[in-house]
Amino acid sequence: MKYATLIAAALVAFAGAASAQTTPVLNSSSQVVLQTLAPDLDASKLTPIQVRRINNEVASNSGLTKPVLQNIVRN
């Protein structure tokens, strides 16, 4: 019974933490890169997943390239 109670408590804690996550925003570096690579792109229409991927690519060693950006925006 203790085991079930611990699992239930962990699930409640995890659900609370998941609901507290904020929507990701483009960091300043990502905004500059987007303005350079795709000046007509409406960044307000990007999904949270797309924003995270763009931020990650900009911060990566290879940086964000136009083909990678096109792939992110398409998917």
Backbone as CSV, one residue per row, in Angstrom:
resi,resn,N_x,N_y,N_z,CA_x,CA_y,CA_z,C_x,C_y,C_z
1,MET,0.820,-1.183,0.000,0.000,0.000,0.000,0.874,1.260,0.000
2,LYS,2.005,1.217,0.727,2.906,2.363,0.744,3.406,2.665,-0.668
3,TYR,3.707,1.617,-1.405,4.223,1.755,-2.757,3.210,2.491,-3.641
4,ALA,1.956,2.118,-3.565,0.911,2.762,-4.364,0.749,4.221,-3.962
5,THR,0.855,4.504,-2.692,0.729,5.881,-2.212,1.896,6.730,-2.716
6,LEU,3.099,6.150,-2.680,4.266,6.874,-3.178,4.149,7.164,-4.675
7,ILE,3.677,6.195,-5.430,3.511,6.388,-6.869,2.463,7.464,-7.137
8,ALA,1.354,7.420,-6.397,0.312,8.426,-6.577,0.849,9.818,-6.250
9,ALA,1.626,9.935,-5.183,2.194,11.228,-4.800,3.170,11.728,-5.864
10,ALA,3.956,10.826,-6.424,4.904,11.207,-7.471,4.166,11.681,-8.717
11,LEU,3.090,11.009,-9.076,2.314,11.411,-10.246,1.688,12.785,-10.045
12,VAL,1.172,13.039,-8.859,0.579,14.342,-8.572,1.648,15.429,-8.645
13,ALA,2.821,15.170,-8.090,3.909,16.143,-8.129,4.357,16.396,-9.556
14,PHE,4.463,15.345,-10.351,4.885,15.487,-11.742,3.851,16.271,-12.540
15,ALA,2.582,15.985,-12.344,1.528,16.695,-13.067,1.534,18.171,-12.703
16,GLY,1.770,18.482,-11.442,1.836,19.874,-11.027,3.003,20.599,-11.655
17,ALA,4.139,19.939,-11.728,5.324,20.545,-12.331,5.130,20.736,-13.833
18,ALA,4.491,19.780,-14.472,4.270,19.876,-15.911,3.326,21.024,-16.245
19,SER,2.335,21.241,-15.422,1.390,22.310,-15.706,1.991,23.683,-15.408
20,ALA,3.061,23.744,-14.651,3.680,25.012,-14.283,4.694,25.492,-15.318
21,GLN,4.974,24.686,-16.332,5.946,25.078,-17.341,5.411,26.264,-18.139
22,THR,6.311,27.173,-18.469,5.915,28.344,-19.231,6.127,28.101,-20.712
23,THR,5.466,28.896,-21.519,5.628,28.811,-22.958,6.994,29.379,-23.333
24,PRO,7.771,28.637,-24.113,9.104,29.132,-24.478,9.014,30.345,-25.404
25,VAL,9.984,31.211,-25.311,10.073,32.380,-26.185,11.403,32.354,-26.912
26,LEU,11.436,32.995,-28.065,12.688,33.084,-28.805,13.654,33.977,-28.038
27,ASN,14.878,33.499,-27.864,15.867,34.354,-27.220,16.352,35.395,-28.230
28,SER,17.089,36.383,-27.765,17.488,37.493,-28.633,18.354,37.028,-29.805
29,SER,19.220,36.059,-29.570,20.059,35.532,-30.664,19.198,34.883,-31.742
30,SER,18.205,34.139,-31.319,17.313,33.481,-32.271,16.515,34.502,-33.072
31,GLN,16.091,35.566,-32.418,15.342,36.614,-33.117,16.185,37.251,-34.220
32,VAL,17.450,37.511,-33.918,18.349,38.118,-34.913,18.566,37.169,-36.083
33,VAL,18.795,35.894,-35.775,19.022,34.910,-36.839,17.778,34.761,-37.698
34,LEU,16.608,34.726,-37.078,15.367,34.617,-37.857,15.158,35.823,-38.762
35,GLN,15.453,37.011,-38.269,15.316,38.212,-39.101,16.265,38.174,-40.289
36,THR,17.408,37.520,-40.104,18.381,37.410,-41.188,17.986,36.331,-42.196
37,LEU,17.621,35.151,-41.693,17.332,34.018,-42.581,15.938,34.068,-43.192
38,ALA,14.972,34.580,-42.442,13.585,34.573,-42.912,12.867,35.830,-42.425
39,PRO,13.156,36.964,-43.044,12.577,38.220,-42.561,11.044,38.273,-42.633
40,ASP,10.433,37.471,-43.484,8.981,37.484,-43.620,8.281,36.500,-42.683
41,LEU,9.042,35.721,-41.937,8.457,34.725,-41.038,7.788,35.406,-39.848
42,ASP,6.545,35.035,-39.584,5.814,35.573,-38.433,6.122,34.696,-37.222
43,ALA,7.041,35.144,-36.378,7.482,34.351,-35.236,6.366,34.106,-34.228
44,SER,5.347,34.938,-34.231,4.243,34.754,-33.279,3.414,33.513,-33.597
45,LYS,3.549,32.988,-34.791,2.791,31.795,-35.181,3.561,30.494,-34.979
46,LEU,4.785,30.582,-34.452,5.572,29.376,-34.192,5.005,28.636,-32.984
47,THR,5.044,27.317,-33.047,4.598,26.504,-31.921,5.703,26.473,-30.855
48,PRO,5.362,26.112,-29.618,6.393,26.001,-28.583,7.519,25.040,-28.966
49,ILE,7.176,23.965,-29.633,8.205,23.002,-30.056,9.130,23.642,-31.083
50,GLN,8.573,24.384,-32.029,9.400,25.057,-33.031,10.318,26.088,-32.377
51,VAL,9.795,26.829,-31.402,10.602,27.827,-30.704,11.769,27.156,-29.990
52,ARG,11.497,26.049,-29.297,12.571,25.328,-28.604,13.631,24.836,-29.580
53,ARG,13.168,24.270,-30.701,14.117,23.748,-31.690,14.971,24.861,-32.285
54,ILE,14.356,25.999,-32.575,15.112,27.125,-33.137,16.133,27.621,-32.121
55,ASN,15.714,27.803,-30.875,16.650,28.247,-29.838,17.808,27.262,-29.692
56,ASN,17.509,25.972,-29.720,18.556,24.958,-29.590,19.518,24.985,-30.771
57,GLU,18.983,25.134,-31.976,19.843,25.165,-33.167,20.733,26.402,-33.179
58,VAL,20.185,27.537,-32.790,20.987,28.761,-32.759,22.126,28.613,-31.751
59,ALA,21.856,27.965,-30.631,22.871,27.798,-29.593,23.859,26.672,-29.893
60,SER,23.552,25.827,-30.870,24.431,24.695,-31.171,25.713,25.168,-31.852
61,ASN,26.684,24.280,-31.923,27.968,24.603,-32.557,27.813,24.933,-34.037
62,SER,26.880,24.255,-34.711,26.718,24.481,-36.148,25.827,25.678,-36.450
63,GLY,25.051,26.128,-35.479,24.163,27.268,-35.701,22.946,26.870,-36.526
64,LEU,22.059,27.806,-36.691,20.834,27.573,-37.467,21.086,27.952,-38.917
65,THR,20.832,27.015,-39.813,20.981,27.277,-41.240,19.595,27.395,-41.863
66,LYS,19.532,27.966,-43.042,18.241,28.147,-43.718,17.542,26.811,-43.975
67,PRO,18.248,25.767,-44.456,17.560,24.483,-44.663,17.003,23.893,-43.362
68,VAL,17.742,24.032,-42.280,17.262,23.506,-40.991,16.038,24.307,-40.540
69,LEU,16.090,25.627,-40.699,14.942,26.463,-40.343,13.716,26.082,-41.169
70,GLN,13.893,25.867,-42.446,12.763,25.470,-43.298,12.179,24.142,-42.823
71,ASN,13.037,23.218,-42.420,12.579,21.935,-41.925,11.785,22.105,-40.620
72,ILE,12.263,22.951,-39.727,11.568,23.187,-38.463,10.199,23.810,-38.708
73,VAL,10.138,24.794,-39.586,8.889,25.494,-39.840,7.877,24.587,-40.541
74,ARG,8.345,23.705,-41.404,7.443,22.787,-42.105,6.844,21.752,-41.170
75,ASN,7.588,21.338,-40.162,7.143,20.235,-39.286,6.578,20.735,-37.996
